[in-house]
Amino acid sequence: MSFTSVEPATARLHRSELAVPGSNTGLFEKAARSAADIVFLDVEDAVAPDDKEQARRNIIQALNEVPWGDKTMMVRINGLDTHYMYRDVVDIVEACARLDMILIPKAGVAADVYALDMLVTQIEAAKRRTKRIGFEVLIETALGMANVETIAQSSKRLEAMSFGVADYAASTRARTIVIGGVHRDCGVLTDRDADGKRDYFWSDPWHAAQTRMLIACRAYGLRPIDGPFGDFNDPEGFRAAANRAAVLGYEGKWAIHPSQIALCNEVFTPSAAEVTKATRIMEAMAQAAREGRGAVSLDGRLIDYASIRMAEALLKKADAMRARNP
């Protein structure tokens, strides 16, 4: 292991992240009753310019009055390049003790996060807030992806990154049909077989970007979260996209419709086999400690420190899920 040790971000259950427009108050109670781990009330892309100030007021009222239970509550503010952003932060952070996190859209450089950190720190000090607000950033531009490693190190408040595939596609001028889906023209063609036939296999146009963001997150202790899948009438397509992200190592995914929440929670919940293996790793470590052995082995294989840390993290996550769904 490297001599450099990175502390993981604040641990939160983050399988499903439900997007709720701040302008649609009729959805607030439904979101509070949902099975989503995290709810973000949106005042950015889902809200028309003429409705942003009212949406901000709606969000303040909802955070203070709606019973959100043990959900992590987050607000997606407007971009740093807009005149809405500072009022989003000042008004909501000052008035809402229930707020847990801020979602920063279109983060392009580390200084974007630094600027928000400075502002939020001043508000917390002025209002004597005892609960520290965390950050999640959206990596959804070419600039953000080019600087993803430095953004990942930009603030102690930073807990997670989401891959915003729709704006990323626009920024990179990628061809896309369904937000978060694949494209029939993105594929590979095999060589000809003995009969001269060739097979065509679709591939994932977002794999490289998702992998780069994932590595930045895991290197610096953040949670990698996959973004939206646009066609909420295609549960099979959503599940396939979620499974691809989960296989890479993502912890969760956005839900832009309530029907996607259960799919998120299912895909990103550790299997019984995974929990059993993690439990056995921790038991083997405890047994080795009792016997004074420096090396820990299981089923004839040495267990390294990274495997122990992963087992600990997985069991904490499983405990949090059981607490939410006893």
C-alpha positions in Angstrom: 0.0 0.0 0.0 1.1 3.6 -0.6 2.3 5.6 2.4 -0.4 8.1 1.4 -3.6 7.4 3.3 -7.0 8.9 2.1 -9.8 9.2 4.5 -13.2 8.1 3.1 -16.0 10.6 2.9 -18.9 10.6 5.3 -20.7 7.3 4.9 -24.2 7.4 3.7 -26.6 4.9 2.1 -26.6 6.0 -1.6 -28.2 3.3 -3.7 -30.9 5.5 -5.1 -30.9 9.3 -5.6 -34.4 10.6 -6.5 -34.7 13.9 -8.4 -37.6 16.1 -7.5 -38.3 19.4 -9.2 -38.6 22.2 -6.7 -41.4 23.7 -8.7 -43.7 20.6 -8.3 -44.8 20.7 -4.7 -47.2 17.8 -5.3 -44.3 15.4 -5.5 -42.7 16.3 -2.2 -44.8 14.1 0.1 -44.6 11.2 -2.4 -40.8 11.5 -2.4 -40.8 11.6 1.4 -42.7 8.3 1.5 -40.6 6.7 -1.2 -37.8 4.1 -0.6 -35.2 6.4 -2.1 -32.0 6.7 0.0 -31.3 10.3 -1.1 -33.7 12.9 -2.4 -32.5 16.0 -4.1 -34.9 18.9 -4.5 -34.0 20.6 -7.8 -33.9 24.3 -8.6 -31.6 23.9 -11.6 -32.4 22.1 -14.9 -35.9 20.8 -13.9 -37.1 24.3 -13.2 -37.9 27.0 -15.8 -36.1 30.4 -15.3 -39.4 32.2 -14.4 -40.1 29.6 -11.7 -36.7 29.5 -9.9 -37.4 31.9 -7.1 -40.7 30.3 -6.3 -39.1 26.8 -6.5 -36.5 28.0 -4.0 -39.2 29.1 -1.6 -41.0 25.8 -2.1 -37.8 23.9 -1.2 -37.2 25.9 2.0 -40.8 25.3 3.1 -40.6 21.6 2.2 -37.3 21.0 4.0 -38.7 22.6 7.2 -42.2 21.1 7.1 -42.3 17.8 5.2 -41.4 14.7 7.4 -38.5 13.3 5.4 -37.6 10.6 8.0 -34.0 9.3 7.8 -33.5 10.2 4.2 -30.4 12.2 3.2 -31.8 15.5 1.9 -29.9 17.4 -0.8 -30.6 20.4 -3.0 -29.3 20.9 -6.5 -28.4 24.5 -6.8 -28.1 26.5 -10.0 -24.8 26.8 -11.8 -22.0 29.0 -10.6 -22.3 30.9 -13.9 -25.8 32.1 -13.1 -27.1 34.9 -10.9 -29.4 32.4 -9.1 -26.7 30.4 -7.4 -25.7 32.6 -4.5 -29.3 33.1 -3.4 -29.9 29.4 -3.7 -27.1 28.7 -1.3 -27.6 31.6 1.1 -31.4 31.4 1.4 -31.6 27.6 1.7 -28.6 26.9 3.9 -29.5 29.8 6.3 -33.1 28.6 6.7 -32.9 24.8 6.5 -31.3 22.9 9.4 -32.6 19.7 7.8 -30.4 20.1 4.7 -27.7 17.4 4.5 -26.0 18.0 1.2 -25.7 20.4 -1.8 -25.5 19.1 -5.3 -23.2 21.3 -7.5 -24.0 21.1 -11.2 -21.5 21.2 -14.0 -18.4 21.4 -11.8 -15.6 22.2 -14.2 -12.5 23.0 -12.0 -11.6 22.5 -8.4 -12.1 26.2 -7.7 -15.8 25.8 -8.4 -16.1 23.6 -5.3 -13.7 25.8 -3.3 -15.9 28.8 -3.9 -19.0 26.9 -2.6 -17.0 25.6 0.3 -16.0 29.2 1.3 -19.6 30.4 1.1 -21.2 27.5 3.0 -18.5 27.7 5.7 -19.2 31.3 6.3 -23.0 30.6 6.5 -22.5 27.7 8.9 -20.3 29.9 11.2 -22.7 32.8 11.1 -25.8 30.6 11.8 -23.9 28.4 14.3 -24.9 25.3 12.4 -23.8 22.1 14.1 -24.4 19.8 11.2 -21.8 20.1 8.5 -23.2 20.2 5.0 -21.7 17.7 2.5 -21.2 18.2 -1.3 -21.9 16.1 -4.3 -20.6 17.3 -7.7 -22.0 16.6 -11.1 -19.3 15.7 -13.7 -21.2 16.5 -16.8 -18.9 18.5 -19.1 -15.7 17.8 -20.9 -14.0 20.4 -18.7 -15.2 18.6 -15.6 -14.0 15.3 -16.8 -10.6 16.7 -17.8 -10.2 18.0 -14.2 -12.0 15.2 -12.4 -9.0 14.2 -10.3 -8.3 17.7 -9.0 -12.0 18.2 -8.4 -12.1 15.0 -6.3 -9.5 16.6 -4.0 -11.1 20.1 -3.9 -12.9 20.1 -0.5 -13.3 18.1 2.7 -17.0 18.5 2.2 -17.0 16.5 -1.0 -18.6 13.1 -0.5 -19.8 12.0 -4.0 -19.6 12.5 -7.7 -22.4 11.8 -10.2 -21.9 11.2 -13.9 -24.3 13.5 -15.7 -24.6 11.7 -19.0 -27.0 14.0 -20.8 -25.0 17.3 -20.5 -21.8 15.3 -20.9 -23.0 14.0 -24.2 -23.9 17.6 -25.3 -20.5 18.9 -24.1 -18.6 16.2 -26.0 -20.9 16.4 -29.0 -21.6 12.6 -28.7 -24.5 11.1 -30.6 -27.1 9.8 -28.2 -30.6 8.5 -28.5 -31.7 7.7 -24.9 -30.1 9.5 -21.9 -27.8 7.0 -20.3 -28.5 4.3 -23.0 -26.4 2.8 -25.7 -26.3 3.5 -29.4 -26.6 1.0 -32.2 -23.7 2.6 -34.0 -21.3 2.2 -31.1 -20.0 -1.3 -31.5 -17.3 -3.6 -32.8 -17.3 -5.9 -35.9 -15.6 -9.3 -35.7 -13.3 -10.7 -38.3 -15.0 -13.0 -40.9 -15.4 -16.6 -40.0 -14.9 -19.6 -42.3 -18.2 -18.8 -44.0 -17.3 -15.2 -44.5 -19.8 -14.0 -41.8 -19.1 -11.3 -39.3 -20.8 -10.6 -36.0 -21.6 -7.1 -34.6 -21.6 -6.4 -30.9 -22.9 -3.3 -29.3 -20.6 -1.5 -26.8 -21.1 1.1 -24.1 -20.2 4.7 -25.3 -20.0 5.9 -21.7 -17.7 3.3 -20.3 -14.4 5.3 -20.6 -15.9 8.4 -18.9 -17.6 6.4 -16.2 -14.4 4.5 -15.5 -12.3 7.7 -15.2 -14.7 9.3 -12.8 -14.9 6.1 -10.8 -11.2 5.9 -10.4 -11.0 9.5 -9.2 -13.8 8.8 -6.6 -12.2 5.6 -5.3 -8.7 7.1 -5.2 -9.9 10.0 -3.0 -12.5 8.3 -0.8 -15.7 9.5 -2.6 -18.9 7.7 -3.6 -19.3 7.2 -7.4 -22.9 7.6 -8.5 -24.3 6.9 -12.0 -26.6 9.5 -13.4 -30.0 9.4 -15.1 -31.5 6.9 -17.5 -34.0 8.9 -19.5 -36.6 6.4 -20.6 -38.5 5.6 -17.5 -40.8 3.3 -19.6 -37.9 1.0 -20.2 -37.1 -0.8 -16.9 -35.0 -3.4 -18.7 -32.8 -0.7 -20.2 -32.5 1.0 -16.9 -31.6 -2.3 -15.2 -28.9 -3.0 -17.8 -27.4 0.5 -17.4 -27.5 0.2 -13.6 -25.8 -3.3 -13.7 -23.0 -1.9 -15.9 -22.4 0.8 -13.4 -22.5 -1.6 -10.5 -20.1 -4.0 -12.1 -17.6 -1.1 -12.5 -17.9 -0.3 -8.8 -20.6 2.5 -8.6 -22.6 2.7 -5.4 -25.8 4.0 -6.7 -27.8 5.6 -9.5 -30.2 8.4 -10.1 -33.9 7.8 -10.3 -35.8 10.5 -12.3 -39.1 8.6 -11.9 -40.4 6.8 -8.8 -40.6 3.6 -10.8 -36.8 3.5 -11.0 -36.2 3.6 -7.2 -36.8 -0.1 -6.5 -34.6 -1.0 -9.5 -31.8 1.2 -8.0 -32.1 -0.3 -4.6 -32.2 -3.9 -6.0 -29.2 -3.6 -8.2 -27.0 -1.7 -5.7 -27.9 -3.8 -2.7 -25.1 -6.3 -1.9 -26.1 -9.9 -2.5 -26.4 -12.4 0.4 -23.2 -14.1 -0.9 -21.3 -10.9 -0.8 -22.4 -10.2 2.7 -21.5 -13.7 3.8 -18.0 -13.4 2.3 -17.4 -10.0 3.9 -18.6 -11.4 7.3 -16.1 -14.4 6.9 -13.3 -12.0 6.1 -13.9 -10.0 9.3 -14.3 -13.1 11.3 -10.9 -14.4 9.9 -9.3 -11.1 10.8 -10.6 -11.3 14.4 -9.5 -14.9 14.8 -6.0 -14.0 13.6 -5.8 -11.1 16.1 -6.9 -13.4 18.9 -4.1 -15.9 18.0 -1.5 -13.2 17.5 -1.0 -13.9 13.8 0.1 -11.0 11.6 -1.2 -12.6 8.4 -4.9 -13.2 7.8 -6.0 -15.9 5.4 -9.3 -17.3 4.3 -9.9 -20.4 2.2 -6.2 -20.8 1.7 -5.7 -17.2 0.4 -4.1 -14.3 2.2 -6.4 -11.4 2.8 -4.9 -8.0 2.2 -5.7 -4.7 3.9 -7.7 -3.5 0.9 -10.0 -6.5 1.1 -10.5 -6.0 4.8 -11.5 -2.3 4.3 -13.9 -3.3 1.5 -15.5 -5.9 3.7 -15.9 -3.4 6.5 -17.5 -0.9 4.1 -19.9 -3.5 2.7 -21.0 -4.7 6.1 -21.7 -1.1 7.2 -23.8 -0.6 4.1 -25.7 -3.8 4.8 -26.3 -2.7 8.4 -27.7 0.6 7.2 -30.0 -1.2 4.7 -31.3 -3.5 7.5 -31.9 -0.5 9.7 -34.0 1.2 7.0 -35.9 -2.0 6.1 -36.0 -4.1 9.3 
